[in-house]
């Protein structure tokens, strides 16, 4: 996967660690196995990285039910065409110099049109997929504390996983859900009951979230969803 995508193994480990790109399966030996859907997701991640999006923003965008992949690909094509036009200008200028032609042409070095298009799409994407109050709070808190505490997050997931064979309404499970809600509120956004209910549904129904949580033990995602439902019922 690292060779195919041109990233380091350390990058893959980090993306897995923060839940941005989780492998289909992970062996006890530590090997991570990626599938076609993971490769497709990585392509989108790398595209947004080209647009200078922070990783936390990319995760929010790709997890949004309204995300339109075809629209993203169309905009990517536009940017690549602009880059190609710039390279064509540079090649023409270089070849003219090789022929000994003296020119005061510097337009080929100007990357302003590419940069402007990139900024326009970045702003459009933020407007379309990041206009919620939760997004705004997440960005503000990321600026206040850019070192996202992934280990603190994973510690809560491990607690949930350790309880997954028991009663999701038991006090220990309910305390873990309360701690998860408090963590999100402190580190990301105000985790309202509506948002928490939506998270529970994603843990149960979305393969990406389910795979990420089930890394801590098979059935963790379903148990977490049940624990959240019990928490909200109270």
C-alpha positions as CSV (number, residue, x, y, z in Angstrom):
1,X,0.0,0.0,0.0
2,X,2.8,2.4,0.9
3,X,4.6,1.7,-2.4
4,X,1.4,2.0,-4.5
5,X,0.4,5.3,-3.0
6,X,3.9,6.8,-2.6
7,X,3.6,7.4,1.1
8,X,5.7,6.1,4.0
9,X,4.6,3.1,6.2
10,X,4.8,5.5,9.1
11,X,2.2,7.7,7.4
12,X,-0.1,4.7,7.0
13,X,0.3,3.9,10.6
14,X,-0.5,7.4,11.6
15,X,-3.6,7.6,9.4
16,X,-4.8,4.3,10.9
17,X,-4.0,5.7,14.4
18,X,-6.2,8.7,14.0
19,X,-9.0,6.9,12.2
20,X,-8.5,8.6,8.8
21,X,-7.6,5.5,6.8
22,X,-8.1,2.2,8.6
23,X,-7.2,-1.1,6.9
24,X,-9.8,-3.8,6.2
25,X,-8.1,-6.2,8.6
26,X,-5.2,-6.1,10.9
27,X,-3.3,-9.4,11.8
28,X,-2.1,-10.2,15.3
29,X,1.4,-9.9,13.8
30,X,0.8,-6.2,13.2
31,X,0.4,-6.4,9.4
32,X,-2.3,-4.2,8.0
33,X,-4.3,-5.5,5.0
34,X,-5.8,-2.8,2.7
35,X,-8.5,-3.4,0.1
36,X,-9.7,-1.5,-3.0
37,X,-12.0,0.8,-1.0
38,X,-9.0,1.8,1.1
39,X,-6.9,2.6,-2.0
40,X,-9.8,4.7,-3.3
41,X,-10.1,6.6,0.0
42,X,-6.3,7.2,0.0
43,X,-6.6,8.8,-3.5
44,X,-9.1,11.3,-2.1
45,X,-7.0,11.9,1.0
46,X,-3.9,12.7,-1.1
47,X,-6.0,15.0,-3.3
48,X,-7.2,17.0,-0.3
49,X,-3.6,17.1,1.0
50,X,-2.6,18.7,-2.3
51,X,-5.2,21.4,-1.4
52,X,-3.5,21.9,2.0
53,X,-6.4,20.6,4.0
54,X,-5.6,19.6,7.6
55,X,-6.0,15.9,8.2
56,X,-8.8,16.5,10.7
57,X,-10.8,18.4,8.0
58,X,-10.2,15.7,5.5
59,X,-11.6,13.1,7.9
60,X,-14.7,15.3,8.5
61,X,-15.3,15.8,4.8
62,X,-14.8,12.1,3.7
63,X,-17.1,10.9,6.5
64,X,-19.9,13.4,5.6
65,X,-22.9,11.6,4.1
66,X,-23.2,14.5,1.6
67,X,-19.7,14.0,0.2
68,X,-19.8,13.9,-3.6
69,X,-16.9,11.9,-4.9
70,X,-17.7,12.6,-8.6
71,X,-17.7,16.3,-8.0
72,X,-14.4,16.0,-6.2
73,X,-12.9,14.1,-9.1
74,X,-14.2,16.7,-11.6
75,X,-12.6,19.5,-9.6
76,X,-9.4,17.5,-9.4
77,X,-9.4,17.2,-13.2
78,X,-9.7,21.0,-13.5
79,X,-6.7,21.6,-11.3
80,X,-4.6,19.1,-13.1
81,X,-5.5,20.7,-16.5
82,X,-4.4,24.1,-15.1
83,X,-1.1,22.5,-13.9
84,X,-0.6,20.9,-17.3
85,X,-1.1,24.3,-19.0
86,X,1.5,25.8,-16.8
87,X,4.0,23.0,-17.6
88,X,3.3,23.5,-21.3
89,X,4.2,27.1,-20.9
90,X,7.4,26.3,-19.1
91,X,8.4,23.7,-21.7
92,X,7.8,26.2,-24.5
93,X,10.0,28.8,-22.7
94,X,12.7,26.2,-22.0
95,X,12.8,25.0,-25.6
96,X,13.0,28.6,-26.8
97,X,16.0,29.2,-24.6
98,X,17.6,25.9,-25.9
99,X,17.3,27.3,-29.5
100,X,19.1,30.4,-28.3
101,X,16.1,32.7,-28.4
102,X,16.3,35.5,-25.9
103,X,12.9,36.3,-24.3
104,X,11.7,38.3,-21.4
105,X,8.7,36.0,-21.0
106,X,8.1,35.0,-17.4
107,X,4.5,34.0,-17.5
108,X,5.4,30.3,-17.6
109,X,6.7,30.6,-14.0
110,X,3.5,32.1,-12.7
111,X,1.5,29.5,-10.7
112,X,-1.0,32.0,-9.6
113,X,-3.9,30.5,-11.6
114,X,-3.3,27.1,-10.1
115,X,-3.0,28.5,-6.6
116,X,-6.2,30.6,-7.1
117,X,-8.2,27.5,-8.3
118,X,-6.9,25.5,-5.4
119,X,-7.9,28.1,-2.9
120,X,-11.3,28.5,-4.5
121,X,-12.0,24.8,-4.3
122,X,-10.8,24.6,-0.7
123,X,-13.1,27.4,0.3
124,X,-16.0,25.8,-1.6
125,X,-15.4,22.4,0.0
126,X,-15.3,24.0,3.5
127,X,-18.5,25.9,2.7
128,X,-20.3,22.8,1.4
129,X,-19.0,20.2,3.9
130,X,-17.7,22.2,6.8
131,X,-20.3,24.9,7.5
132,X,-21.7,23.3,10.6
133,X,-21.2,24.6,14.1
134,X,-19.4,21.4,14.9
135,X,-16.9,22.0,12.1
136,X,-16.3,25.6,13.3
137,X,-15.7,24.4,16.9
138,X,-13.4,21.6,15.7
139,X,-11.2,24.0,13.8
140,X,-11.1,26.5,16.7
141,X,-10.1,23.8,19.1
142,X,-7.5,22.4,16.7
143,X,-5.9,25.8,16.5
144,X,-5.9,26.0,20.3
145,X,-4.5,22.5,20.7
146,X,-3.1,21.1,17.4
147,X,-1.7,18.0,19.1
148,X,-4.7,15.8,19.0
149,X,-4.6,13.3,21.9
150,X,-5.1,10.1,19.9
151,X,-3.9,8.0,22.8
152,X,-6.5,9.4,25.1
153,X,-9.1,8.6,22.5
154,X,-7.9,5.1,22.0
155,X,-7.9,4.5,25.8
156,X,-11.6,5.1,25.8
157,X,-12.0,2.7,22.8
158,X,-10.0,0.0,24.7
159,X,-12.3,0.4,27.7
160,X,-15.4,-0.1,25.5
161,X,-13.8,-3.1,23.8
162,X,-13.0,-4.7,27.2
163,X,-16.7,-4.4,28.2
164,X,-18.2,-5.6,24.9
165,X,-19.2,-9.1,26.1
166,X,-21.3,-7.5,28.9
167,X,-24.4,-5.4,29.2
168,X,-24.2,-2.1,27.3
169,X,-26.5,-0.5,29.9
170,X,-24.2,-1.4,32.8
171,X,-22.6,1.4,34.8
172,X,-19.1,0.8,33.4
173,X,-20.3,1.0,29.8
174,X,-22.4,4.1,30.5
175,X,-19.5,5.8,32.2
176,X,-17.3,5.1,29.1
177,X,-19.9,6.7,26.8
178,X,-20.1,9.7,29.1
179,X,-16.3,10.0,29.0
180,X,-16.4,9.7,25.2
181,X,-19.0,12.5,24.9
182,X,-16.9,14.7,27.3
183,X,-13.8,14.0,25.3
184,X,-15.4,15.1,22.0
185,X,-16.9,18.2,23.6
186,X,-13.5,19.1,25.0
187,X,-11.4,18.3,22.0
188,X,-13.6,18.5,18.9
189,X,-17.1,20.0,19.2
190,X,-20.1,20.2,21.5
191,X,-21.3,16.6,21.4
192,X,-25.1,17.1,21.7
193,X,-27.5,14.2,22.1
194,X,-28.3,14.5,18.4
195,X,-24.7,14.3,17.4
196,X,-24.1,11.4,19.8
197,X,-27.0,9.5,18.3
198,X,-25.6,10.1,14.8
199,X,-22.3,8.7,15.9
200,X,-23.9,5.6,17.3
201,X,-25.7,5.0,14.1
202,X,-22.4,5.4,12.1
203,X,-20.6,3.0,14.4
204,X,-23.2,0.4,13.6
205,X,-23.9,1.1,9.9
206,X,-20.7,2.6,8.4
207,X,-18.1,0.1,7.5
208,X,-15.3,2.6,7.9
209,X,-16.2,3.4,11.5
210,X,-17.0,-0.2,12.3
211,X,-13.6,-1.4,11.0
212,X,-11.8,1.3,13.0
213,X,-13.5,0.4,16.3
214,X,-13.4,-3.4,15.7
215,X,-9.6,-3.2,15.6
216,X,-9.9,-3.1,19.4
217,X,-11.9,-6.3,19.4
218,X,-14.6,-7.9,17.2
219,X,-18.0,-6.5,18.0
220,X,-16.7,-3.3,19.7
221,X,-18.5,-1.0,17.3
222,X,-21.9,-2.7,17.7
223,X,-21.5,-2.7,21.5
224,X,-20.5,0.9,21.5
225,X,-23.7,1.8,19.4
226,X,-25.8,-0.2,21.9
227,X,-24.2,1.6,24.9
228,X,-24.8,5.0,23.3
229,X,-28.5,4.0,22.7
230,X,-28.8,3.0,26.3
231,X,-27.1,6.3,27.4
232,X,-29.5,8.4,25.4
233,X,-32.5,6.4,26.6
234,X,-31.7,7.4,30.1
